[in-house]
Amino acid sequence: TQLTLLIKNKMDTNKIKISDIVDFLDSKIPLSWQESYDNAGLLYGHKEADCTGIYICFDINCKVIEDAIKNNCNFVLSHHPLVYKSLRKFTSGDNVTTTLLKAIENNVALYASHTNLDSAASMGVNTILAQRLNLKNIRPLHKENITDEGYFGLGAIGELEKEIDATEFLKNVKSILNIHNIRYVSGKRDKIKTVALCGGSGMDFVDDALKENVDCFLTGDIKYHQFLDCENHLLLADIGHFESENFIKEYLFSLLSEKFCNFANLHLDNSANHIKNI
């Protein structure tokens, strides 16, 4: 599901500019919270241009830009940045350059809230995921030395209200997150009480989970040998990169609509998750 937010100024006196959207997002989800490898923030756009509409998505591709143009949106807000690494050539042929050129040619601004949004304390990816799974006493799994108010860190740890059978817990996770299947290896306990998680690709923090002696670690993009390394140490479960973060679009939608709009138009696109399950 992609979301289209059609802008209407509450005051109806001043037009909303791209800079208004950018400044608001930067104030709520500071770029100082992003990881060193990340490329969050405004990738392309004329800040002084009027904003005609905002298109909210998980990933950016050509279809997203085409859909934004069709819906009169000249601002695309994504979770994953279109560009991570430097580009040497701007010629069409791959998704990144082709999509970027289409955005530039049609004056569609591109903005990403990625690891800075992952690390937000109030309604960040990991705090929302922990809340959705009904965890209590939620705290960071991995926290950098950042003292900004509102910063949480990557990953989260929390406890279930009462311990539960591991199989039943995974069935609950499947149902809550609407996951088709979960790959996992068993831990040292048949019951689950303390849970660590990291939305997206979080295996860099599996050692943090092990040090915390949790019963279970949930994340995405787990490799075969990483499963083997954790077997009989903790229940390690792959809940999917997309599935563990996709809900963040609704939060961004509500954040922006509360600030800038008095009406919103929901646009559904079932092709949003272009990696399919059989």
N, C-alpha and C positions, 0 to 999 in steps of 0.2 A: 504494500500500500504506500503510495506517495501522497503527499498532502499539498494542496494548493491554497495559499492564503491570499485572498484578494484584499488589497489595502483600501480602507476608508478612514480618513482622519476623523477622530472623535470631535474635534473642534470645527472641522470643515472650513477652517480659515487659512491654514498654512499647509502647503504640500509637504509630504514626507519625502525626504531625500535619502539616497543611498547612505550618506554619512550618518543620518539619524539611526538607521538600522545597525550600521557597523558600530557606532559609539555605544548604543544600547547593549549589543551583544558583548562587546569588549568590557563593559562595566559589570555585566552579570556573570560572564565566564571569561575571566582575564586570560590573555594569551601568555602571561608569565607562568601559568600553571601547566602549559604543554611540555611534553618531553622534548629533549634536544634534537631528536631525529624527526620531529613532526613538522608539519607545514600548515598549521591552523591559521585562521584569520582570513582576510580579504586577499584572494589570489588575483582577481582581476575585477576592475570596475571603475567607473567614473564617480567619485564620491559626491559630486555636486549635481548629479543627474536626479530627476524625480523618480521615485520608486513607484512603478505601476502595479506591482504584485510580487509576492514572495512564493517561491516553489520550494517545498521542504522535501528532502529525499535522504536516503541512506548512502547511496553511491551516485556518482555523476557519470553519465554516458551521453551519446548523441541523442538517444530517444528522450532523455530528460530535458536536454536543451530544446529539442523540437516541441516537447509537451509544454515547456515553460512559455515558449514563444506563442504557441497556440492559445494558451490561457492568459496572454498579455501580462506575463510575469518577467520582469527584467532583473530579478534578484533570485539566485538559486542558493539555498542554504542546505548543505550536506553535512553528514557526520564524517565520512571519510574524505580527505582532500583529494582532488583530482590529480594534483602533482605532488609527489613526495621528493623526488630527486631532480637535480638540475637538468634542463633540456638544452641540447646543443643545436638541434635543428627543429624548425617549426614547419614541417611538411606533413601532410596527411598520410595516413597509412596504418597507424595504430590508434587505439581508443583514446589515449591521452591527448595526443597532438590534434587529432581530428576533432575531438570534442572541444578542446580549447580554442581552436580556430573558429569553430561554429559559434561559440560563445562570444568571441571577440568581434566577429563579423556582424553579429546581431545585437551587440552592446548589452549582453546579459552578464551581470556581475556574479562572481563566484565567491562564496564564503564557506568555510568549514569550521565546525566546532568539534574537535576530535579528542585528543588526550587531555586537553584542558577541561572538556566536558566530562570525560571519564573520571577526572579527579575532583569534581565539584562535590562539596559536602551536601548542599541542599539540592536534591533532585539531580544528582549526577548519575551516570550510567550504572555505576556499581552500587550506589546507595538505593537507587530505584529497584535494581535487580534483587538486592537483598530484601527489600521491603515486599516485593512481589512474591518472594519465596517464604514470606512470613517469619523472617529471622528477627530475633530480638538482640539487644545490646550490640548494635552494629558498630564496628570500628574498622580502621584501615588495615589492610593486609600489608601494604608497602607504602610508606609515607616518606617523601623527601623532606628535607629541612626547609620547608616553606611556611612562613608564619602568617601569610595573608588570611584574614578572616574569610571563611567560606571554602577554604581548601581542605580536602579530605585525603586524597592520595589514591593510588591505583589498587584495585582489588578491595575486597571487604571480607570481614569475618563476622559471624553472628551465631546465635544459638536458636534451635527450635524450642518451642515451648515445652515439649517433652520428647524424649528419644523415640525413634521410630525405626522399624525394620528397613534395611537399606533398599530392598526391592520396592517397598511401598513408597519410600521417599523419592526414588527415581521416577516412579509412575506419577507422583504428584508434580514433579518438575516438568515432565512431559506434558501434563495436562495444563499447568499454569502458563507455560511458555509456548504451547501449541507446537511441540516438536514432534517430527515424524519418528525419529529413532534416536537413541542415546547409546554411544559406545562407551564402555567402562571396564575397569578391572576392580576386583574387590579389594578392600582394605583389611586391616587386622581385626576389625570388629564387624559383627553382623548388624549392629544398631548404629543409627546416625543421630548425633546431638549437636556437635559443633561443626559448622560448615564454613569453608573458605570459598571464595569465588572471584572471578575476574571476567568481565564482559569482553567479548572479542577474542584476541589471541593472547593468553595470559600465562603460558608455560614458563616464562622468565621468572615467575614468582612462585613456582612450585616448592622451591626450597624454603621460602617464607612460610608456606602452608605446613610443610613438614616440621619446621622449627616450632610452630604454634601447636603442634600435636593435634591437629584437627582430624575429624573422622572422615571428611570428604572435601574434595576440591573440584569445583565446577568451572570449566572454561571452554574455549574453542581451539580448533586447529592443533589438536594433539597428535603427535607422531607415534608410530608403532612402538619404537624402542623406548619412548617416554612412558608409554603404558607399562611396558615390562619393568622399567626401573622402579615404578611406584607400586606394583602389585604386592599385596600383603603388608604394605606400609600405610596406605590410605586409599579410600575409594576415590579413584580418579575417573571423572566422567566428562566426555566431550558433548557439550550441549549446543554446539554450533556457533560460529562467529556471528552470522547474521541473526540467528534466533536469540542470542544472548544480548543483543544491542538494539534490535530493530524498533523496539517500543519507544526509543528516545525521541523519535520524530513527533510523537504526540505531545511530549513535554515541550519541545521547541515551539510547536504549534500554539500551545496554550500560553506560553511565555510571551510570544510576539503578539498574539491576538488580544491579550489583556492590555498590552501597552499601546498598540497602534490602531486597533480595529473595533468597530461595533458590529461587524458582521464577518462571517467567514464562510468560505465555500469549500466543501470537502470533495477532493477529486480522487477517485479510486483507480489504481493501476495494478492489476494482479501480476504484472511482469516485473515488479520491483525486485523480487529475489530471483535474479536470473540464473542462479545455480539451483537446479531442480533436484528433487528426490524422487525415486521410483518406489 
